[in-house]
């Protein structure tokens, strides 16, 4: 079980902020995890809030695992989650309400994703690197650039970027046809 630090004055403000949604932003090693664990323990013990009504989201599985270990209680893994794990569970449970088809398995397996990218490289021989294709798709997704925007922006490019944009369009189309979502970014 991980060790908890005693909250300082600023961290105690977070621990005492029980009602509503909050975001904790601080640098590495500043005590975010311990603060959130203290807040959680305060919510379930002093305020008698059921664990099922509490959700702590983080970006990394390592941070979520760390907080679960610090809490040391059964069921804490349903409270301390990554954004991706929570979103995947939500989408899986509510897929009938989405405005697009989602397959039985919401995410492609690594082999399916790999094969799709390899197939795209065959369709667009100007793309010679699997890694560069994967990185370019992730870059556009992270920047919230749609395939249509990517095509428009690269149409007159002297580089091979237009082919990457066309592959991005086809990648998204194939993912939708298969009912896959792609959280990579």
C-alpha positions in Angstrom: 0.0 0.0 0.0 1.4 3.4 -1.0 2.1 6.1 1.6 -0.1 9.2 2.1 1.4 12.6 2.8 -0.4 14.9 5.2 -2.1 17.6 3.1 -0.7 21.1 3.2 -3.1 24.1 3.3 -3.7 24.2 -0.4 -4.2 20.5 -0.7 -6.6 20.6 2.3 -8.8 23.0 0.3 -9.1 20.2 -2.3 -9.7 17.6 0.3 -12.5 19.7 1.8 -14.1 20.5 -1.6 -16.7 17.7 -1.5 -19.7 18.8 -3.6 -19.3 19.1 -7.4 -16.6 18.4 -9.9 -13.0 19.6 -9.5 -9.8 19.6 -11.5 -6.5 19.2 -9.7 -3.6 20.6 -11.7 0.0 20.5 -10.3 3.4 19.3 -11.3 4.9 15.8 -10.9 5.6 14.8 -7.3 3.5 17.6 -5.8 1.1 15.3 -4.0 -1.9 15.2 -6.4 -2.5 11.5 -5.9 -2.3 11.7 -2.1 -4.6 14.7 -2.1 -7.2 12.9 -4.2 -7.0 9.8 -2.0 -7.5 12.0 1.1 -10.5 13.6 -0.6 -12.0 10.2 -1.5 -11.5 8.9 2.0 -13.1 12.0 3.4 -16.0 11.6 1.1 -16.7 8.0 2.0 -16.0 8.1 5.7 -17.0 11.6 7.0 -19.7 12.4 4.4 -20.9 8.9 3.8 -20.9 9.3 0.0 -21.2 5.9 -1.7 -18.1 5.0 -3.7 -20.4 4.4 -6.7 -21.1 8.2 -6.7 -17.4 9.1 -6.8 -15.1 9.2 -9.9 -11.5 10.4 -10.0 -10.1 10.5 -13.6 -6.4 10.7 -14.5 -4.4 10.5 -17.7 -2.2 7.6 -16.9 -2.9 4.0 -15.8 0.1 4.3 -13.5 -1.5 7.2 -11.6 -4.8 5.4 -11.3 -3.0 2.2 -10.0 -1.0 4.3 -7.5 -4.2 5.9 -6.1 -6.0 2.5 -5.9 -3.0 1.1 -3.9 -2.9 4.1 -1.6 -6.6 3.7 -0.8 -6.3 0.0 -0.2 -10.0 -0.6 -0.4 -12.0 -3.1 -2.4 -13.6 -1.5 -5.4 -11.3 1.5 -5.6 -10.4 0.6 -9.1 -13.9 1.7 -10.2 -13.3 5.1 -8.6 -9.7 5.9 -9.7 -9.7 5.5 -13.5 -8.0 6.8 -16.6 -10.1 9.0 -18.9 -9.7 6.3 -21.6 -10.9 3.4 -19.5 -13.9 5.3 -18.3 -14.8 6.5 -21.8 -14.5 3.0 -23.2 -16.7 1.6 -20.5 -19.3 4.4 -21.1 -19.3 3.9 -24.8 -19.6 0.2 -24.5 -22.6 0.5 -22.1 -24.3 3.2 -24.1 -23.3 2.3 -27.7 -27.0 2.0 -28.8 -27.3 5.8 -28.2 -24.3 6.8 -30.3 -24.9 8.6 -33.6 -22.7 6.0 -35.4 -22.3 2.2 -35.4 -20.0 0.7 -32.8 -18.9 -2.9 -33.1 -19.0 -5.6 -30.5 -15.4 -4.7 -29.7 -15.2 -0.9 -29.6 -11.4 -0.8 -30.1 -9.6 -2.7 -32.9 -7.1 -5.3 -31.7 -3.5 -4.4 -32.3 -3.4 -6.9 -35.2 -6.5 -5.4 -36.8 -5.1 -1.8 -36.4 -1.7 -3.0 -37.7 -3.2 -4.7 -40.7 -5.3 -1.7 -41.6 -2.2 0.6 -41.6 -0.3 -1.9 -43.7 -3.2 -2.1 -46.2 -3.2 1.7 -46.4 0.6 1.7 -47.2 -0.1 -0.7 -50.1 -2.8 1.7 -51.4 -0.5 4.7 -51.0 3.0 3.5 -52.0 4.4 7.1 -51.4 4.0 6.2 -47.7 7.0 4.1 -47.0 7.1 4.0 -43.2 4.6 2.4 -40.9 5.8 4.5 -38.0 5.5 7.8 -39.9 1.9 6.9 -40.9 0.9 6.0 -37.4 2.6 9.1 -36.0 1.0 11.4 -38.6 -2.5 10.1 -37.9 -1.9 10.5 -34.2 -0.7 14.1 -34.7 -3.8 15.1 -36.7 -6.1 13.4 -34.2 -4.3 15.1 -31.2 -4.6 18.5 -33.0 -8.3 17.8 -33.7 -7.8 17.9 -37.5 -10.4 16.0 -39.4 -9.5 13.9 -42.4 -11.2 16.5 -44.7 -9.2 19.3 -43.2 -6.0 17.3 -43.6 -6.7 16.7 -47.3 -7.5 20.3 -47.9 -4.4 21.5 -46.1 -2.1 19.1 -47.9 -3.6 19.2 -51.4 -0.9 21.4 -52.8 1.9 20.1 -50.7 5.1 19.3 -52.5 5.8 16.6 -49.9 3.9 13.3 -49.7 1.6 14.7 -47.0 -1.4 14.5 -49.3 -1.1 10.7 -49.4 -1.0 10.6 -45.6 -4.2 12.7 -45.5 -5.9 10.4 -48.0 -4.8 7.4 -45.9 -6.2 9.2 -42.8 -9.5 9.6 -44.6 -9.6 5.9 -45.5 -8.4 4.9 -42.0 -11.3 6.8 -40.4 -13.8 5.4 -43.0 -12.6 1.8 -42.4 -12.8 2.3 -38.6 -16.4 3.5 -38.9 -17.3 0.6 -41.2 -15.9 -1.9 -38.6 -17.5 0.0 -35.7 -14.1 0.8 -34.2 -13.1 3.9 -32.2 -9.5 5.1 -32.0 -8.4 6.7 -28.8 -4.8 7.2 -30.0 -3.6 10.7 -29.8 
